């Protein structure tokens, strides 16, 4: 299982609302400070709620972007 600490160096984490099609990039470092680096990513799914339409969503997307000094430009689009 992937923990938040596993993502910090090379990945972006996105929450996606299937109801209103909104997506938001989550700040992994902030999540680590708040929840701890050992928090498993799949356990966060049940806590997600869209800030626009207030629908609960469990859609999390983990996107590899490379190391911070060699980070690829990525923009999640529908």
C-alpha positions in Angstrom: 0.0 0.0 0.0 1.2 3.5 -0.8 1.7 6.0 2.0 1.8 9.7 1.6 5.6 9.7 2.2 5.9 7.4 -0.9 4.4 10.2 -3.0 6.2 13.3 -1.9 9.2 13.2 -4.2 7.8 12.2 -7.6 4.0 12.3 -7.6 1.0 14.6 -7.6 -2.2 13.6 -5.9 -5.6 14.8 -7.4 -9.1 14.5 -6.0 -11.7 14.3 -8.7 -15.4 14.9 -8.3 -17.4 12.8 -10.8 -20.6 14.8 -10.1 -19.4 18.3 -11.1 -16.2 17.3 -12.9 -14.0 19.4 -10.6 -10.5 18.3 -9.9 -8.1 19.6 -7.3 -4.4 19.0 -6.8 -3.8 18.1 -3.2 -0.7 19.3 -1.4 1.0 16.1 -0.3 3.4 17.9 2.1 0.4 19.6 3.9 -1.4 16.2 4.1 1.8 14.6 5.6 1.9 17.4 8.3 -1.7 17.0 9.1 -2.2 13.2 8.8 1.3 11.8 9.1 3.6 10.3 6.4 2.5 6.7 7.2 -1.1 7.4 6.2 -2.1 5.1 3.4 -3.5 6.9 0.4 -6.4 4.5 -0.1 -7.7 5.3 3.5 -8.0 8.9 2.5 -10.7 8.1 -0.2 -13.6 8.0 2.3 -12.7 11.4 3.6 -12.9 13.3 0.3 -15.7 15.8 -0.2 -16.0 18.2 -3.1 -15.8 21.9 -2.0 -18.1 23.0 -4.9 -21.0 20.6 -4.9 -20.4 18.9 -1.5 -20.7 15.4 -2.9 -18.6 12.7 -1.3 -16.1 11.3 -3.8 -13.6 8.5 -3.6 -11.8 9.3 -6.8 -8.1 9.9 -6.1 -5.6 10.0 -8.9 -1.9 9.5 -8.4 0.2 11.0 -11.2 3.9 10.4 -11.7 5.7 13.6 -12.6 9.3 12.9 -11.8 11.8 14.2 -9.2 11.3 17.8 -8.0 14.3 19.1 -9.9 13.3 17.3 -13.1 9.5 17.5 -12.7 7.5 17.1 -15.9 4.7 19.6 -16.6 1.4 17.8 -16.0 -2.1 19.1 -16.1 -5.0 16.7 -15.5 -7.8 17.4 -18.0 -11.1 15.6 -18.7 
